[in-house]
Amino acid sequence: MKMPILAVLLLLAGSACAQNSNNPTANNPNNPTDRSGMNMPSFDSVDTNRDGSVSQAEFDAAKVRNMTLAQVDQNSDGMVSRDEWNKHSDKPERR
């Protein structure tokens, strides 16, 4: 009884691994498109009032997916600077 259950579990685990191996970008920390920033918009497009930082309202209006302002705001001041933004973006910007 234990042997057939073990065999089924091994088959299921093997098929799950095979599905991930077909996608070379899945869970790959070296792939810039699989970063937590996942195609974040440009800093300038989100900083709509051009004050050099992104507020919670600006962040929310930009509808950044898979990311919260708190995750990007490294110094926890409630705002995101260009440097903080660039650390999470796959396309760092300079100014």
PAGU-623463 format. One record per residue: y, z, x of N, C-alpha, C, CB in turn; residue in one letter; residue number from 1; chain. Coordinates in nm, 2 decimals. Each point is the difference from the previous one (the first is absolute). Glycine has a CB too. Layout:
% PAGU-623463
+--------+--------+--------+--------+--------+--------+--------+--------+--------+--------+--------+--------+------+-----+-----+
!    n_y !    n_z !    n_x !   ca_y !   ca_z !   ca_x !    c_y !    c_z !    c_x !   cb_y !   cb_z !   cb_x ! type ! seq ! mol !
+--------+--------+--------+--------+--------+--------+--------+--------+--------+--------+--------+--------+------+-----+-----+
!      Y !      Z !      X !      Y !      Z !      X !      Y !      Z !      X !      Y !      Z !      X !    a ! NUM !   A !
...
+--------+--------+--------+--------+--------+--------+--------+--------+--------+--------+--------+--------+------+-----+-----+
This chain:
% PAGU-623463
+--------+--------+--------+--------+--------+--------+--------+--------+--------+--------+--------+--------+------+-----+-----+
!    n_y !    n_z !    n_x !   ca_y !   ca_z !   ca_x !    c_y !    c_z !    c_x !   cb_y !   cb_z !   cb_x ! type ! seq ! mol !
+--------+--------+--------+--------+--------+--------+--------+--------+--------+--------+--------+--------+------+-----+-----+
!  -0.12 !   0.00 !   0.08 !   0.12 !   0.00 !  -0.08 !   0.13 !   0.00 !   0.09 !  -0.13 !   0.12 !  -0.18 !    m !   1 !   A !
!   0.12 !  -0.04 !   0.29 !   0.12 !   0.01 !   0.08 !   0.02 !  -0.13 !   0.08 !  -0.03 !   0.24 !   0.02 !    k !   2 !   A !
!  -0.07 !  -0.31 !   0.01 !   0.01 !  -0.12 !   0.08 !   0.07 !  -0.12 !  -0.07 !  -0.21 !   0.07 !   0.12 !    m !   3 !   A !
!   0.18 !  -0.10 !  -0.25 !   0.07 !  -0.10 !  -0.07 !   0.15 !   0.03 !  -0.02 !  -0.21 !  -0.06 !  -0.12 !    p !   4 !   A !
!   0.24 !   0.18 !   0.10 !   0.14 !   0.04 !  -0.02 !   0.08 !  -0.02 !   0.13 !  -0.07 !   0.17 !  -0.18 !    i !   5 !   A !
!   0.01 !  -0.13 !   0.29 !   0.06 !  -0.02 !   0.13 !   0.02 !  -0.14 !   0.03 !  -0.11 !   0.21 !   0.08 !    l !   6 !   A !
!   0.01 !  -0.30 !  -0.11 !   0.01 !  -0.14 !   0.02 !   0.12 !  -0.06 !  -0.08 !  -0.25 !  -0.01 !   0.05 !    a !   7 !   A !
!   0.26 !   0.05 !  -0.17 !   0.11 !  -0.05 !  -0.09 !   0.13 !   0.04 !   0.06 !  -0.14 !   0.01 !  -0.20 !    v !   8 !   A !
!   0.16 !   0.12 !   0.24 !   0.12 !   0.05 !   0.06 !   0.04 !  -0.08 !   0.13 !  -0.05 !   0.23 !  -0.10 !    l !   9 !   A !
!  -0.05 !  -0.26 !   0.18 !   0.02 !  -0.07 !   0.12 !   0.05 !  -0.15 !  -0.03 !  -0.17 !   0.15 !   0.12 !    l !  10 !   A !
!   0.11 !  -0.21 !  -0.22 !   0.04 !  -0.13 !  -0.04 !   0.14 !   0.00 !  -0.05 !  -0.24 !  -0.06 !  -0.05 !    l !  11 !   A !
!   0.28 !   0.15 !  -0.03 !   0.13 !   0.01 !  -0.05 !   0.10 !   0.02 !   0.11 !  -0.09 !   0.09 !  -0.22 !    l !  12 !   A !
!   0.06 !   0.00 !   0.31 !   0.09 !   0.03 !   0.11 !   0.02 !  -0.13 !   0.09 !  -0.07 !   0.24 !   0.00 !    a !  13 !   A !
!  -0.04 !  -0.31 !   0.02 !   0.00 !  -0.12 !   0.08 !   0.09 !  -0.11 !  -0.07 !  -0.22 !   0.05 !   0.09 !    g !  14 !   A !
!   0.21 !  -0.06 !  -0.22 !   0.08 !  -0.11 !  -0.07 !   0.15 !   0.04 !   0.00 !  -0.20 !  -0.06 !  -0.14 !    s !  15 !   A !
!   0.23 !   0.19 !   0.13 !   0.14 !   0.04 !   0.01 !   0.06 !  -0.03 !   0.14 !  -0.05 !   0.18 !  -0.17 !    a !  16 !   A !
!  -0.03 !  -0.16 !   0.27 !   0.05 !  -0.03 !   0.14 !   0.02 !  -0.15 !   0.02 !  -0.12 !   0.21 !   0.08 !    c !  17 !   A !
!   0.03 !  -0.29 !  -0.14 !   0.00 !  -0.14 !   0.01 !   0.13 !  -0.05 !  -0.07 !  -0.25 !  -0.02 !   0.01 !    a !  18 !   A !
!   0.29 !   0.07 !  -0.12 !   0.11 !  -0.04 !  -0.07 !   0.13 !   0.02 !   0.08 !  -0.11 !   0.05 !  -0.22 !    q !  19 !   A !
!   0.12 !   0.06 !   0.29 !   0.12 !   0.03 !   0.08 !   0.00 !  -0.08 !   0.13 !   0.00 !   0.23 !  -0.09 !    n !  20 !   A !
!  -0.12 !  -0.27 !   0.14 !   0.00 !  -0.08 !   0.12 !   0.04 !  -0.15 !  -0.03 !  -0.19 !   0.15 !   0.09 !    s !  21 !   A !
!   0.18 !  -0.19 !  -0.21 !   0.05 !  -0.13 !  -0.04 !   0.15 !  -0.01 !   0.00 !  -0.20 !  -0.03 !  -0.13 !    n !  22 !   A !
!   0.27 !   0.14 !   0.13 !   0.15 !   0.01 !   0.00 !   0.05 !   0.05 !   0.13 !   0.00 !   0.03 !  -0.26 !    n !  23 !   A !
!   0.03 !  -0.11 !   0.36 !   0.04 !   0.05 !   0.13 !   0.13 !   0.09 !   0.00 !  -0.11 !  -0.20 !   0.09 !    p !  24 !   A !
!   0.19 !   0.19 !  -0.20 !   0.12 !   0.08 !   0.00 !  -0.02 !   0.14 !  -0.07 !   0.13 !  -0.21 !   0.00 !    t !  25 !   A !
!  -0.24 !   0.23 !  -0.06 !  -0.03 !   0.12 !  -0.07 !   0.00 !   0.12 !   0.09 !  -0.12 !  -0.12 !  -0.18 !    a !  26 !   A !
!   0.20 !   0.22 !   0.16 !   0.00 !   0.12 !   0.08 !   0.01 !  -0.02 !   0.15 !  -0.14 !   0.10 !  -0.18 !    n !  27 !   A !
!   0.21 !  -0.20 !   0.22 !   0.02 !  -0.03 !   0.14 !   0.14 !   0.05 !   0.05 !  -0.16 !  -0.20 !  -0.02 !    n !  28 !   A !
!   0.17 !   0.31 !   0.09 !   0.13 !   0.05 !   0.04 !   0.07 !  -0.09 !   0.09 !  -0.09 !   0.23 !  -0.03 !    p !  29 !   A !
!   0.02 !  -0.33 !   0.10 !   0.07 !  -0.09 !   0.09 !   0.05 !  -0.12 !  -0.07 !  -0.15 !   0.08 !   0.18 !    n !  30 !   A !
!   0.13 !  -0.09 !  -0.31 !   0.05 !  -0.12 !  -0.07 !   0.13 !   0.04 !  -0.07 !  -0.24 !  -0.08 !  -0.04 !    n !  31 !   A !
!   0.35 !   0.01 !   0.07 !   0.13 !   0.04 !  -0.06 !   0.01 !  -0.02 !  -0.15 !   0.09 !  -0.06 !   0.22 !    p !  32 !   A !
!  -0.18 !  -0.02 !  -0.28 !   0.01 !  -0.02 !  -0.14 !  -0.08 !   0.11 !  -0.07 !   0.02 !  -0.24 !   0.03 !    t !  33 !   A !
!  -0.09 !   0.33 !   0.04 !  -0.08 !   0.10 !  -0.06 !   0.07 !   0.14 !   0.03 !  -0.21 !  -0.14 !   0.01 !    d !  34 !   A !
!   0.33 !   0.14 !   0.02 !   0.07 !   0.12 !   0.03 !   0.05 !   0.06 !  -0.13 !   0.07 !  -0.08 !   0.23 !    r !  35 !   A !
!  -0.03 !   0.21 !  -0.22 !   0.05 !   0.07 !  -0.12 !   0.13 !  -0.07 !  -0.05 !  -0.10 !   0.21 !   0.08 !    s !  36 !   A !
!   0.17 !  -0.28 !   0.00 !   0.12 !  -0.07 !  -0.04 !  -0.02 !  -0.12 !  -0.08 !   0.10 !   0.09 !   0.19 !    g !  37 !   A !
!  -0.22 !  -0.14 !  -0.19 !  -0.05 !  -0.12 !  -0.07 !   0.12 !  -0.09 !  -0.05 !  -0.20 !   0.13 !  -0.07 !    m !  38 !   A !
!   0.25 !  -0.21 !   0.16 !   0.10 !  -0.10 !  -0.04 !   0.12 !   0.06 !  -0.06 !  -0.18 !  -0.16 !  -0.03 !    n !  39 !   A !
!   0.23 !   0.27 !   0.09 !   0.12 !   0.06 !  -0.05 !   0.12 !  -0.10 !   0.00 !  -0.08 !   0.23 !   0.08 !    m !  40 !   A !
!   0.17 !  -0.22 !  -0.17 !   0.12 !  -0.09 !   0.00 !   0.08 !   0.04 !   0.12 !   0.00 !  -0.03 !  -0.25 !    p !  41 !   A !
!   0.10 !  -0.06 !   0.28 !   0.09 !   0.03 !   0.11 !   0.09 !   0.12 !  -0.03 !  -0.01 !  -0.24 !   0.07 !    s !  42 !   A !
!   0.04 !   0.31 !   0.04 !   0.09 !   0.12 !  -0.02 !   0.13 !  -0.04 !  -0.06 !  -0.10 !   0.10 !   0.20 !    f !  43 !   A !
!   0.16 !  -0.21 !  -0.16 !   0.13 !  -0.05 !  -0.05 !  -0.01 !  -0.03 !  -0.15 !   0.06 !  -0.09 !   0.22 !    d !  44 !   A !
!  -0.17 !   0.04 !  -0.27 !  -0.02 !  -0.03 !  -0.14 !  -0.01 !   0.12 !  -0.09 !  -0.11 !  -0.21 !   0.07 !    s !  45 !   A !
!   0.06 !   0.32 !  -0.01 !  -0.01 !   0.13 !  -0.07 !   0.12 !   0.08 !   0.00 !  -0.25 !  -0.01 !   0.05 !    v !  46 !   A !
!   0.32 !   0.01 !   0.07 !   0.12 !   0.08 !   0.02 !   0.12 !  -0.08 !  -0.07 !  -0.08 !   0.10 !   0.22 !    d !  47 !   A !
!   0.08 !  -0.09 !  -0.36 !   0.09 !  -0.08 !  -0.07 !   0.15 !   0.04 !   0.01 !  -0.19 !  -0.04 !  -0.16 !    t !  48 !   A !
!   0.21 !   0.16 !   0.19 !   0.15 !   0.04 !   0.01 !   0.04 !  -0.01 !   0.15 !  -0.02 !   0.15 !  -0.20 !    n !  49 !   A !
!  -0.06 !  -0.19 !   0.29 !   0.03 !  -0.03 !   0.14 !   0.05 !   0.12 !   0.07 !   0.05 !  -0.23 !  -0.06 !    r !  50 !   A !
!  -0.10 !   0.35 !   0.03 !   0.04 !   0.12 !   0.07 !  -0.08 !   0.03 !   0.12 !   0.09 !   0.09 !  -0.21 !    d !  51 !   A !
!  -0.19 !  -0.17 !   0.24 !  -0.09 !   0.02 !   0.12 !  -0.12 !   0.09 !  -0.03 !   0.20 !  -0.03 !   0.14 !    g !  52 !   A !
!  -0.22 !   0.07 !  -0.26 !  -0.12 !   0.08 !  -0.04 !  -0.04 !  -0.04 !  -0.14 !   0.07 !   0.19 !   0.16 !    s !  53 !   A !
!  -0.20 !  -0.16 !  -0.19 !  -0.05 !  -0.03 !  -0.13 !  -0.02 !   0.13 !  -0.07 !  -0.12 !  -0.21 !   0.09 !    v !  54 !   A !
!   0.18 !   0.22 !  -0.21 !  -0.01 !   0.12 !  -0.08 !  -0.13 !  -0.01 !  -0.09 !   0.25 !   0.02 !   0.00 !    s !  55 !   A !
!  -0.28 !   0.08 !  -0.07 !  -0.11 !   0.00 !  -0.09 !   0.02 !  -0.10 !  -0.11 !  -0.04 !   0.24 !   0.04 !    q !  56 !   A !
!   0.16 !  -0.25 !  -0.09 !   0.03 !  -0.10 !  -0.11 !  -0.02 !  -0.14 !   0.05 !   0.17 !   0.16 !  -0.10 !    a !  57 !   A !
!  -0.12 !  -0.19 !   0.22 !  -0.01 !  -0.14 !   0.06 !  -0.15 !  -0.03 !   0.03 !   0.23 !   0.02 !   0.10 !    e !  58 !   A !
!  -0.30 !   0.08 !  -0.05 !  -0.15 !  -0.01 !   0.02 !  -0.07 !  -0.03 !  -0.13 !   0.01 !   0.16 !   0.20 !    f !  59 !   A !
!   0.02 !  -0.09 !  -0.30 !  -0.07 !  -0.02 !  -0.13 !   0.04 !  -0.14 !  -0.06 !   0.00 !   0.25 !  -0.04 !    d !  60 !   A !
!   0.12 !  -0.29 !   0.05 !   0.05 !  -0.13 !  -0.05 !  -0.07 !  -0.11 !   0.07 !   0.22 !   0.10 !  -0.06 !    a !  61 !   A !
!  -0.26 !  -0.08 !   0.19 !  -0.06 !  -0.11 !   0.08 !  -0.15 !  -0.01 !  -0.04 !   0.16 !   0.04 !   0.18 !    a !  62 !   A !
!  -0.21 !   0.06 !  -0.25 !  -0.14 !  -0.01 !  -0.05 !  -0.10 !  -0.02 !   0.12 !   0.07 !  -0.08 !  -0.22 !    k !  63 !   A !
!  -0.05 !   0.16 !   0.33 !  -0.09 !  -0.01 !   0.11 !  -0.14 !   0.05 !  -0.04 !   0.20 !   0.04 !   0.16 !    v !  64 !   A !
!  -0.30 !  -0.12 !  -0.13 !  -0.13 !   0.03 !  -0.05 !  -0.07 !   0.08 !   0.11 !  -0.01 !  -0.20 !  -0.14 !    r !  65 !   A !
!  -0.09 !   0.29 !   0.10 !  -0.08 !   0.07 !   0.09 !   0.07 !   0.09 !   0.09 !  -0.16 !  -0.18 !  -0.02 !    n !  66 !   A !
!   0.28 !   0.22 !  -0.01 !   0.08 !   0.09 !   0.09 !   0.10 !   0.08 !  -0.08 !  -0.03 !  -0.17 !   0.19 !    m !  67 !   A !
!   0.05 !   0.29 !  -0.15 !   0.10 !   0.08 !  -0.06 !   0.11 !   0.03 !   0.10 !  -0.16 !   0.11 !  -0.15 !    t !  68 !   A !
!   0.28 !  -0.08 !   0.11 !   0.11 !   0.03 !   0.09 !  -0.04 !   0.11 !   0.09 !   0.17 !  -0.08 !  -0.17 !    l !  69 !   A !
!  -0.23 !   0.18 !   0.12 !  -0.04 !   0.12 !   0.08 !  -0.09 !  -0.04 !   0.12 !   0.02 !   0.14 !  -0.20 !    a !  70 !   A !
!  -0.10 !  -0.24 !   0.18 !  -0.09 !  -0.05 !   0.11 !   0.08 !  -0.07 !   0.11 !  -0.19 !  -0.02 !  -0.17 !    q !  71 !   A !
!   0.30 !  -0.04 !   0.13 !   0.08 !  -0.08 !   0.10 !   0.10 !   0.09 !   0.07 !  -0.04 !  -0.21 !  -0.13 !    v !  72 !   A !
!   0.09 !   0.31 !   0.05 !   0.11 !   0.09 !   0.04 !  -0.06 !   0.11 !   0.10 !   0.12 !  -0.04 !  -0.22 !    d !  73 !   A !
!  -0.12 !   0.01 !   0.34 !  -0.07 !   0.08 !   0.10 !   0.08 !   0.14 !   0.03 !  -0.09 !  -0.21 !   0.10 !    q !  74 !   A !
!   0.22 !   0.21 !  -0.12 !   0.07 !   0.12 !   0.03 !   0.03 !   0.08 !  -0.13 !   0.10 !  -0.11 !   0.20 !    n !  75 !   A !
!  -0.15 !   0.06 !  -0.31 !   0.01 !   0.07 !  -0.13 !   0.14 !   0.03 !  -0.05 !  -0.22 !   0.10 !   0.05 !    s !  76 !   A !
!   0.31 !  -0.20 !  -0.02 !   0.14 !   0.02 !  -0.05 !   0.03 !  -0.06 !  -0.13 !   0.07 !   0.01 !   0.24 !    d !  77 !   A !
!  -0.17 !  -0.07 !  -0.30 !   0.01 !  -0.07 !  -0.13 !   0.05 !  -0.14 !   0.01 !   0.04 !   0.22 !  -0.09 !    g !  78 !   A !
!  -0.01 !  -0.27 !   0.21 !   0.04 !  -0.13 !   0.03 !  -0.08 !  -0.07 !   0.10 !   0.23 !   0.06 !  -0.06 !    m !  79 !   A !
!  -0.24 !  -0.19 !   0.06 !  -0.08 !  -0.07 !   0.10 !   0.10 !  -0.08 !   0.09 !  -0.21 !  -0.01 !  -0.15 !    v !  80 !   A !
!   0.20 !   0.03 !   0.28 !   0.09 !  -0.07 !   0.09 !  -0.08 !  -0.13 !   0.04 !   0.11 !   0.21 !   0.09 !    s !  81 !   A !
!  -0.03 !  -0.30 !  -0.03 !  -0.07 !  -0.13 !   0.05 !  -0.11 !   0.03 !   0.09 !   0.22 !  -0.12 !  -0.03 !    r !  82 !   A !
!  -0.20 !   0.21 !   0.12 !  -0.11 !   0.04 !   0.10 !  -0.13 !   0.05 !  -0.08 !   0.17 !   0.05 !   0.18 !    d !  83 !   A !
!  -0.15 !   0.04 !  -0.28 !  -0.11 !   0.05 !  -0.07 !  -0.07 !  -0.12 !  -0.08 !   0.11 !   0.23 !  -0.02 !    e !  84 !   A !
!  -0.03 !  -0.32 !  -0.03 !  -0.05 !  -0.11 !  -0.08 !  -0.08 !  -0.09 !   0.09 !   0.20 !   0.00 !  -0.15 !    w !  85 !   A !
!  -0.15 !  -0.03 !   0.27 !  -0.07 !  -0.09 !   0.10 !  -0.13 !   0.06 !   0.04 !   0.22 !  -0.08 !   0.08 !    n !  86 !   A !
!  -0.24 !   0.21 !  -0.07 !  -0.13 !   0.06 !   0.04 !  -0.10 !  -0.03 !  -0.11 !   0.12 !   0.18 !   0.13 !    k !  87 !   A !
!  -0.09 !  -0.21 !  -0.25 !  -0.09 !  -0.03 !  -0.10 !  -0.01 !  -0.14 !  -0.05 !   0.04 !   0.23 !  -0.07 !    h !  88 !   A !
!   0.04 !  -0.31 !   0.13 !   0.01 !  -0.14 !  -0.04 !  -0.08 !  -0.09 !   0.09 !   0.22 !   0.04 !  -0.10 !    s !  89 !   A !
!  -0.28 !  -0.15 !   0.05 !  -0.07 !  -0.09 !   0.09 !   0.09 !  -0.10 !   0.06 !  -0.20 !   0.03 !  -0.14 !    d !  90 !   A !
!   0.33 !  -0.03 !   0.10 !   0.10 !  -0.09 !   0.06 !   0.12 !   0.09 !   0.04 !  -0.08 !  -0.20 !  -0.14 !    k !  91 !   A !
!   0.08 !   0.27 !   0.25 !   0.11 !   0.08 !   0.04 !   0.13 !  -0.08 !   0.02 !  -0.16 !   0.16 !   0.11 !    p !  92 !   A !
!   0.27 !  -0.10 !  -0.15 !   0.13 !  -0.06 !   0.01 !   0.09 !   0.07 !   0.10 !  -0.02 !  -0.08 !  -0.24 !    e !  93 !   A !
!   0.11 !   0.01 !   0.30 !   0.09 !   0.06 !   0.09 !   0.14 !  -0.01 !  -0.05 !  -0.15 !  -0.05 !   0.19 !    r !  94 !   A !
!   0.24 !   0.14 !  -0.15 !   0.14 !  -0.01 !  -0.04 !   0.08 !   0.06 !   0.12 !  -0.06 !   0.02 !  -0.24 !    r !  95 !   A !
+--------+--------+--------+--------+--------+--------+--------+--------+--------+--------+--------+--------+------+-----+-----+
